[in-house]
Amino acid sequence: MNFVPNRTLSTAWFLPLALFVWLMSGSLGCGRRGKAPGSTAAASASASSARPSASALAASLGKDACAGAADRCACAAEHGAQLLGACFPDRALQLVSRAPASCATAAFLGVQAEALAALERGAEASSAAKKALQSEPNNRFARRALAISALQSKDFDAADAALQKLTAEDAKDVDSLYYLALSQRRRGKYNAARERFLAVLRLDAEHIDARFNLVTLTAAAGAEQEAEHDYQELLQIAPVGDPRLDLARAVLRDASKQGAKALPVIQQTSPTPSIAPSR
Protein backbone atom coordinates (compact mmCIF):
# COMPACT_ATOMS: atom_id res chain seq x y z
CA MET A 1 0.00 0.00 0.00
CA ASN A 2 1.36 3.37 -1.02
CA PHE A 3 0.61 5.53 2.02
CA VAL A 4 1.06 9.27 1.52
CA PRO A 5 -0.56 11.06 4.47
CA ASN A 6 -0.74 14.78 3.93
CA ARG A 7 -3.77 15.77 5.98
CA THR A 8 -4.53 16.65 9.56
CA LEU A 9 -7.63 17.13 11.72
CA SER A 10 -9.19 20.47 12.57
CA THR A 11 -9.49 21.49 16.20
CA ALA A 12 -12.54 23.58 15.40
CA TRP A 13 -14.57 20.52 14.54
CA PHE A 14 -14.20 18.24 17.51
CA LEU A 15 -11.09 18.52 19.67
CA PRO A 16 -9.92 21.04 22.26
CA LEU A 17 -6.61 22.61 21.27
CA ALA A 18 -4.48 20.85 23.89
CA LEU A 19 -5.88 17.44 22.99
CA PHE A 20 -5.48 18.15 19.28
CA VAL A 21 -1.83 19.07 19.73
CA TRP A 22 -1.16 15.90 21.70
CA LEU A 23 -2.82 13.71 19.10
CA MET A 24 -1.06 15.38 16.20
CA SER A 25 2.36 15.37 17.86
CA GLY A 26 2.03 11.80 19.07
CA SER A 27 1.98 10.24 22.48
CA LEU A 28 5.30 10.67 24.24
CA GLY A 29 4.67 7.57 26.26
CA CYS A 30 7.10 4.73 26.20
CA GLY A 31 8.99 2.02 24.48
CA ARG A 32 8.00 -1.44 25.61
CA ARG A 33 10.06 -4.23 27.13
CA GLY A 34 13.37 -2.44 27.57
CA LYS A 35 16.14 -4.28 29.37
CA ALA A 36 15.83 -4.35 33.11
CA PRO A 37 18.44 -2.22 34.86
CA GLY A 38 21.70 -4.09 35.26
CA SER A 39 20.47 -7.20 33.44
CA THR A 40 22.36 -9.18 30.82
CA ALA A 41 20.84 -9.66 27.39
CA ALA A 42 19.96 -13.29 28.17
CA ALA A 43 18.43 -12.42 31.49
CA SER A 44 16.51 -9.60 29.87
CA ALA A 45 15.05 -11.88 27.23
CA SER A 46 13.93 -14.30 29.92
CA ALA A 47 12.47 -11.51 32.01
CA SER A 48 10.62 -10.07 28.99
CA SER A 49 8.83 -13.33 28.29
CA ALA A 50 7.81 -13.56 31.93
CA ARG A 51 6.63 -9.99 32.33
CA PRO A 52 2.93 -9.42 32.90
CA SER A 53 0.76 -7.90 30.20
CA ALA A 54 -0.18 -4.24 30.24
CA SER A 55 -3.63 -5.21 31.52
CA ALA A 56 -2.16 -7.23 34.37
CA LEU A 57 0.14 -4.37 35.32
CA ALA A 58 -2.72 -1.90 35.10
CA ALA A 59 -4.72 -4.00 37.56
CA SER A 60 -2.01 -3.57 40.18
CA LEU A 61 -1.04 0.04 39.50
CA GLY A 62 -2.64 1.31 42.71
CA LYS A 63 -0.43 -0.90 44.83
CA ASP A 64 3.04 -0.12 46.12
CA ALA A 65 4.73 -3.23 44.81
CA CYS A 66 7.86 -2.50 46.84
CA ALA A 67 6.26 -1.78 50.22
CA GLY A 68 7.70 -4.89 51.83
CA ALA A 69 10.87 -5.25 49.78
CA ALA A 70 14.19 -5.68 51.57
CA ASP A 71 15.81 -3.33 49.05
CA ARG A 72 13.20 -0.78 48.01
CA CYS A 73 15.61 1.01 45.69
CA ALA A 74 16.32 -2.12 43.64
CA CYS A 75 12.66 -3.11 43.71
CA ALA A 76 11.53 0.31 42.49
CA ALA A 77 14.10 0.23 39.68
CA GLU A 78 12.96 -3.22 38.55
CA HIS A 79 9.22 -2.63 38.73
CA GLY A 80 9.56 0.91 37.43
CA ALA A 81 11.32 -0.47 34.34
CA GLN A 82 8.42 -2.87 33.82
CA LEU A 83 5.90 -0.05 34.03
CA LEU A 84 7.92 2.02 31.56
CA GLY A 85 7.96 -0.98 29.26
CA ALA A 86 4.19 -1.32 29.48
CA CYS A 87 3.63 2.34 28.53
CA PHE A 88 2.79 3.67 31.99
CA PRO A 89 5.53 6.23 32.77
CA ASP A 90 3.27 8.10 35.18
CA ARG A 91 2.86 4.98 37.29
CA ALA A 92 6.58 4.23 37.06
CA LEU A 93 7.29 7.69 38.42
CA GLN A 94 4.78 7.20 41.25
CA LEU A 95 6.52 3.97 42.20
CA VAL A 96 10.04 5.41 42.26
CA SER A 97 8.75 8.47 44.11
CA ARG A 98 7.65 6.20 46.96
CA ALA A 99 11.19 4.86 47.36
CA PRO A 100 13.52 6.31 50.00
CA ALA A 101 15.14 9.62 49.16
CA SER A 102 18.51 7.92 49.66
CA CYS A 103 18.07 5.78 46.51
CA ALA A 104 20.94 6.82 44.28
CA THR A 105 21.98 3.75 42.29
CA ALA A 106 22.41 4.19 38.54
CA ALA A 107 19.66 1.64 37.93
CA PHE A 108 17.18 3.60 40.05
CA LEU A 109 18.17 7.01 38.70
CA GLY A 110 18.04 5.80 35.11
CA VAL A 111 14.47 4.56 35.46
CA GLN A 112 13.50 7.73 37.31
CA ALA A 113 15.06 9.83 34.55
CA GLU A 114 13.23 8.06 31.73
CA ALA A 115 9.89 8.28 33.56
CA LEU A 116 10.41 12.01 34.06
CA ALA A 117 11.44 12.47 30.44
CA ALA A 118 8.42 10.56 29.11
CA LEU A 119 6.21 12.90 31.15
CA GLU A 120 7.99 15.90 29.65
CA ARG A 121 9.73 17.00 32.82
CA GLY A 122 12.94 17.53 30.94
CA ALA A 123 15.03 19.48 33.44
CA GLU A 124 14.44 16.96 36.21
CA ALA A 125 15.00 14.08 33.81
CA SER A 126 18.32 15.47 32.63
CA SER A 127 19.50 15.97 36.21
CA ALA A 128 18.68 12.38 37.21
CA ALA A 129 20.13 11.00 33.98
CA LYS A 130 23.44 12.81 34.40
CA LYS A 131 23.77 11.50 37.95
CA ALA A 132 23.15 7.96 36.72
CA LEU A 133 25.71 8.31 33.95
CA GLN A 134 28.39 9.48 36.35
CA SER A 135 28.54 6.02 37.90
CA GLU A 136 27.32 4.01 34.90
CA PRO A 137 28.18 5.73 31.60
CA ASN A 138 26.34 3.14 29.49
CA ASN A 139 23.06 3.19 31.42
CA ARG A 140 20.51 2.89 28.62
CA PHE A 141 17.59 4.34 30.56
CA ALA A 142 19.56 7.49 31.37
CA ARG A 143 20.89 7.87 27.84
CA ARG A 144 17.40 7.44 26.42
CA ALA A 145 16.05 9.97 28.92
CA LEU A 146 18.47 12.59 27.59
CA ALA A 147 17.42 11.75 24.04
CA ILE A 148 13.74 12.12 24.94
CA SER A 149 14.45 15.47 26.57
CA ALA A 150 16.23 16.60 23.40
CA LEU A 151 13.21 15.50 21.38
CA GLN A 152 10.93 17.58 23.60
CA SER A 153 13.05 20.67 23.07
CA LYS A 154 12.95 20.01 19.29
CA ASP A 155 16.65 19.29 19.11
CA PHE A 156 15.86 16.51 16.67
CA ASP A 157 19.41 15.99 15.44
CA ALA A 158 20.71 15.35 18.96
CA ALA A 159 17.75 13.15 19.82
CA ASP A 160 18.08 11.06 16.67
CA ALA A 161 21.85 10.69 17.07
CA ALA A 162 21.50 9.39 20.63
CA LEU A 163 18.62 7.06 19.78
CA GLN A 164 20.34 5.73 16.66
CA LYS A 165 23.40 4.90 18.75
CA LEU A 166 21.23 2.98 21.19
CA THR A 167 19.57 1.02 18.37
CA ALA A 168 22.94 0.36 16.73
CA GLU A 169 24.03 -1.28 19.98
CA ASP A 170 20.80 -3.25 20.22
CA ALA A 171 18.64 -3.59 17.12
CA LYS A 172 15.76 -4.84 19.28
CA ASP A 173 15.72 -1.82 21.56
CA VAL A 174 12.00 -1.16 21.13
CA ASP A 175 12.15 1.79 23.52
CA SER A 176 14.57 3.74 21.36
CA LEU A 177 12.90 2.67 18.11
CA TYR A 178 9.60 4.06 19.38
CA TYR A 179 11.10 7.46 20.14
CA LEU A 180 12.79 7.53 16.74
CA ALA A 181 9.33 7.04 15.22
CA LEU A 182 7.94 9.79 17.41
CA SER A 183 10.75 12.08 16.31
CA GLN A 184 9.66 11.58 12.71
CA ARG A 185 6.05 12.28 13.56
CA ARG A 186 6.80 15.45 15.49
CA ARG A 187 8.58 16.81 12.43
CA GLY A 188 5.55 16.06 10.26
CA LYS A 189 7.32 13.23 8.39
CA TYR A 190 4.29 11.01 8.48
CA ASN A 191 5.34 8.30 5.99
CA ALA A 192 8.60 7.77 7.86
CA ALA A 193 6.79 7.84 11.20
CA ARG A 194 4.28 5.23 10.07
CA GLU A 195 7.01 2.89 8.87
CA ARG A 196 8.90 3.22 12.13
CA PHE A 197 5.81 2.66 14.28
CA LEU A 198 5.12 -0.48 12.25
CA ALA A 199 8.72 -1.59 12.81
CA VAL A 200 8.19 -1.19 16.56
CA LEU A 201 5.08 -3.37 16.37
CA ARG A 202 6.90 -6.04 14.41
CA LEU A 203 9.21 -6.39 17.39
CA ASP A 204 6.51 -5.93 20.02
CA ALA A 205 2.90 -6.35 18.92
CA GLU A 206 1.70 -5.16 22.33
CA HIS A 207 3.24 -1.72 22.20
CA ILE A 208 0.27 0.45 23.20
CA ASP A 209 1.63 3.86 22.26
CA ALA A 210 2.93 2.77 18.85
CA ARG A 211 -0.49 1.34 18.01
CA PHE A 212 -2.25 4.45 19.37
CA ASN A 213 -0.03 6.68 17.25
CA LEU A 214 -0.88 4.64 14.16
CA VAL A 215 -4.60 5.07 14.81
CA THR A 216 -4.37 8.85 15.07
CA LEU A 217 -1.78 9.15 12.30
CA THR A 218 -3.74 7.16 9.71
CA ALA A 219 -7.09 8.66 10.73
CA ALA A 220 -5.63 12.15 10.26
CA ALA A 221 -4.43 11.09 6.81
CA GLY A 222 -7.92 9.93 5.83
CA ALA A 223 -6.93 6.24 5.72
CA GLU A 224 -10.05 5.16 7.60
CA GLN A 225 -9.82 1.40 7.03
CA GLU A 226 -6.23 1.25 8.23
CA ALA A 227 -7.04 3.45 11.22
CA GLU A 228 -9.98 1.23 12.15
CA HIS A 229 -7.80 -1.86 11.88
CA ASP A 230 -5.22 -0.32 14.19
CA TYR A 231 -7.96 0.68 16.62
CA GLN A 232 -9.21 -2.91 16.77
CA GLU A 233 -5.65 -4.02 17.50
CA LEU A 234 -5.39 -1.35 20.19
CA LEU A 235 -8.51 -2.75 21.85
CA GLN A 236 -6.72 -6.07 22.23
CA ILE A 237 -3.72 -4.71 24.11
CA ALA A 238 -4.79 -1.62 26.07
CA PRO A 239 -6.36 -2.12 29.51
CA VAL A 240 -10.10 -1.59 29.86
CA GLY A 241 -10.74 2.06 30.66
CA ASP A 242 -7.42 3.27 29.25
CA PRO A 243 -7.96 6.87 28.06
CA ARG A 244 -6.07 6.18 24.85
CA LEU A 245 -8.97 3.97 23.75
CA ASP A 246 -11.48 6.79 24.12
CA LEU A 247 -9.17 9.27 22.39
CA ALA A 248 -8.53 6.93 19.48
CA ARG A 249 -12.23 6.19 19.08
CA ALA A 250 -13.03 9.92 19.11
CA VAL A 251 -10.50 10.60 16.37
CA LEU A 252 -11.90 7.79 14.23
CA ARG A 253 -15.49 8.86 14.76
CA ASP A 254 -14.92 12.51 13.93
CA ALA A 255 -12.59 11.83 11.03
CA SER A 256 -15.33 9.66 9.54
CA LYS A 257 -17.93 12.40 10.04
CA GLN A 258 -15.81 15.04 8.33
CA GLY A 259 -14.54 12.84 5.55
CA ALA A 260 -11.10 12.95 3.97
CA LYS A 261 -12.06 15.78 1.64
CA ALA A 262 -12.88 18.05 4.56
CA LEU A 263 -9.47 17.68 6.16
CA PRO A 264 -7.03 20.51 5.43
CA VAL A 265 -3.71 19.77 3.80
CA ILE A 266 -0.55 19.91 5.89
CA GLN A 267 2.95 20.01 4.47
CA GLN A 268 5.12 17.08 5.52
CA THR A 269 7.95 19.41 6.43
CA SER A 270 5.79 21.51 8.74
CA PRO A 271 6.88 21.57 12.38
CA THR A 272 4.52 19.82 14.78
CA PRO A 273 3.86 21.39 18.19
CA SER A 274 4.27 19.36 21.35
CA ILE A 275 2.71 19.27 24.79
CA ALA A 276 2.75 16.78 27.60
CA PRO A 277 -0.01 14.15 27.37
CA SER A 278 -2.47 13.96 30.25
CA ARG A 279 -2.56 10.41 31.50
C-alpha positions in Angstrom: 0.0 0.0 0.0 1.4 3.4 -1.0 0.6 5.5 2.0 1.1 9.3 1.5 -0.6 11.1 4.5 -0.7 14.8 3.9 -3.8 15.8 6.0 -4.5 16.7 9.6 -7.6 17.1 11.7 -9.2 20.5 12.6 -9.5 21.5 16.2 -12.5 23.6 15.4 -14.6 20.5 14.5 -14.2 18.2 17.5 -11.1 18.5 19.7 -9.9 21.0 22.3 -6.6 22.6 21.3 -4.5 20.9 23.9 -5.9 17.4 23.0 -5.5 18.1 19.3 -1.8 19.1 19.7 -1.2 15.9 21.7 -2.8 13.7 19.1 -1.1 15.4 16.2 2.4 15.4 17.9 2.0 11.8 19.1 2.0 10.2 22.5 5.3 10.7 24.2 4.7 7.6 26.3 7.1 4.7 26.2 9.0 2.0 24.5 8.0 -1.4 25.6 10.1 -4.2 27.1 13.4 -2.4 27.6 16.1 -4.3 29.4 15.8 -4.4 33.1 18.4 -2.2 34.9 21.7 -4.1 35.3 20.5 -7.2 33.4 22.4 -9.2 30.8 20.8 -9.7 27.4 20.0 -13.3 28.2 18.4 -12.4 31.5 16.5 -9.6 29.9 15.0 -11.9 27.2 13.9 -14.3 29.9 12.5 -11.5 32.0 10.6 -10.1 29.0 8.8 -13.3 28.3 7.8 -13.6 31.9 6.6 -10.0 32.3 2.9 -9.4 32.9 0.8 -7.9 30.2 -0.2 -4.2 30.2 -3.6 -5.2 31.5 -2.2 -7.2 34.4 0.1 -4.4 35.3 -2.7 -1.9 35.1 -4.7 -4.0 37.6 -2.0 -3.6 40.2 -1.0 0.0 39.5 -2.6 1.3 42.7 -0.4 -0.9 44.8 3.0 -0.1 46.1 4.7 -3.2 44.8 7.9 -2.5 46.8 6.3 -1.8 50.2 7.7 -4.9 51.8 10.9 -5.2 49.8 14.2 -5.7 51.6 15.8 -3.3 49.0 13.2 -0.8 48.0 15.6 1.0 45.7 16.3 -2.1 43.6 12.7 -3.1 43.7 11.5 0.3 42.5 14.1 0.2 39.7 13.0 -3.2 38.5 9.2 -2.6 38.7 9.6 0.9 37.4 11.3 -0.5 34.3 8.4 -2.9 33.8 5.9 0.0 34.0 7.9 2.0 31.6 8.0 -1.0 29.3 4.2 -1.3 29.5 3.6 2.3 28.5 2.8 3.7 32.0 5.5 6.2 32.8 3.3 8.1 35.2 2.9 5.0 37.3 6.6 4.2 37.1 7.3 7.7 38.4 4.8 7.2 41.2 6.5 4.0 42.2 10.0 5.4 42.3 8.7 8.5 44.1 7.6 6.2 47.0 11.2 4.9 47.4 13.5 6.3 50.0 15.1 9.6 49.2 18.5 7.9 49.7 18.1 5.8 46.5 20.9 6.8 44.3 22.0 3.8 42.3 22.4 4.2 38.5 19.7 1.6 37.9 17.2 3.6 40.1 18.2 7.0 38.7 18.0 5.8 35.1 14.5 4.6 35.5 13.5 7.7 37.3 15.1 9.8 34.5 13.2 8.1 31.7 9.9 8.3 33.6 10.4 12.0 34.1 11.4 12.5 30.4 8.4 10.6 29.1 6.2 12.9 31.1 8.0 15.9 29.6 9.7 17.0 32.8 12.9 17.5 30.9 15.0 19.5 33.4 14.4 17.0 36.2 15.0 14.1 33.8 18.3 15.5 32.6 19.5 16.0 36.2 18.7 12.4 37.2 20.1 11.0 34.0 23.4 12.8 34.4 23.8 11.5 38.0 23.1 8.0 36.7 25.7 8.3 34.0 28.4 9.5 36.3 28.5 6.0 37.9 27.3 4.0 34.9 28.2 5.7 31.6 26.3 3.1 29.5 23.1 3.2 31.4 20.5 2.9 28.6 17.6 4.3 30.6 19.6 7.5 31.4 20.9 7.9 27.8 17.4 7.4 26.4 16.0 10.0 28.9 18.5 12.6 27.6 17.4 11.7 24.0 13.7 12.1 24.9 14.5 15.5 26.6 16.2 16.6 23.4 13.2 15.5 21.4 10.9 17.6 23.6 13.1 20.7 23.1 12.9 20.0 19.3 16.7 19.3 19.1 15.9 16.5 16.7 19.4 16.0 15.4 20.7 15.4 19.0 17.7 13.1 19.8 18.1 11.1 16.7 21.9 10.7 17.1 21.5 9.4 20.6 18.6 7.1 19.8 20.3 5.7 16.7 23.4 4.9 18.7 21.2 3.0 21.2 19.6 1.0 18.4 22.9 0.4 16.7 24.0 -1.3 20.0 20.8 -3.2 20.2 18.6 -3.6 17.1 15.8 -4.8 19.3 15.7 -1.8 21.6 12.0 -1.2 21.1 12.1 1.8 23.5 14.6 3.7 21.4 12.9 2.7 18.1 9.6 4.1 19.4 11.1 7.5 20.1 12.8 7.5 16.7 9.3 7.0 15.2 7.9 9.8 17.4 10.7 12.1 16.3 9.7 11.6 12.7 6.0 12.3 13.6 6.8 15.4 15.5 8.6 16.8 12.4 5.5 16.1 10.3 7.3 13.2 8.4 4.3 11.0 8.5 5.3 8.3 6.0 8.6 7.8 7.9 6.8 7.8 11.2 4.3 5.2 10.1 7.0 2.9 8.9 8.9 3.2 12.1 5.8 2.7 14.3 5.1 -0.5 12.2 8.7 -1.6 12.8 8.2 -1.2 16.6 5.1 -3.4 16.4 6.9 -6.0 14.4 9.2 -6.4 17.4 6.5 -5.9 20.0 2.9 -6.4 18.9 1.7 -5.2 22.3 3.2 -1.7 22.2 0.3 0.5 23.2 1.6 3.9 22.3 2.9 2.8 18.9 -0.5 1.3 18.0 -2.2 4.4 19.4 0.0 6.7 17.2 -0.9 4.6 14.2 -4.6 5.1 14.8 -4.4 8.8 15.1 -1.8 9.2 12.3 -3.7 7.2 9.7 -7.1 8.7 10.7 -5.6 12.2 10.3 -4.4 11.1 6.8 -7.9 9.9 5.8 -6.9 6.2 5.7 -10.0 5.2 7.6 -9.8 1.4 7.0 -6.2 1.3 8.2 -7.0 3.5 11.2 -10.0 1.2 12.2 -7.8 -1.9 11.9 -5.2 -0.3 14.2 -8.0 0.7 16.6 -9.2 -2.9 16.8 -5.7 -4.0 17.5 -5.4 -1.4 20.2 -8.5 -2.8 21.8 -6.7 -6.1 22.2 -3.7 -4.7 24.1 -4.8 -1.6 26.1 -6.4 -2.1 29.5 -10.1 -1.6 29.9 -10.7 2.1 30.7 -7.4 3.3 29.2 -8.0 6.9 28.1 -6.1 6.2 24.9 -9.0 4.0 23.8 -11.5 6.8 24.1 -9.2 9.3 22.4 -8.5 6.9 19.5 -12.2 6.2 19.1 -13.0 9.9 19.1 -10.5 10.6 16.4 -11.9 7.8 14.2 -15.5 8.9 14.8 -14.9 12.5 13.9 -12.6 11.8 11.0 -15.3 9.7 9.5 -17.9 12.4 10.0 -15.8 15.0 8.3 -14.5 12.8 5.6 -11.1 12.9 4.0 -12.1 15.8 1.6 -12.9 18.1 4.6 -9.5 17.7 6.2 -7.0 20.5 5.4 -3.7 19.8 3.8 -0.5 19.9 5.9 3.0 20.0 4.5 5.1 17.1 5.5 8.0 19.4 6.4 5.8 21.5 8.7 6.9 21.6 12.4 4.5 19.8 14.8 3.9 21.4 18.2 4.3 19.4 21.4 2.7 19.3 24.8 2.7 16.8 27.6 0.0 14.2 27.4 -2.5 14.0 30.2 -2.6 10.4 31.5 
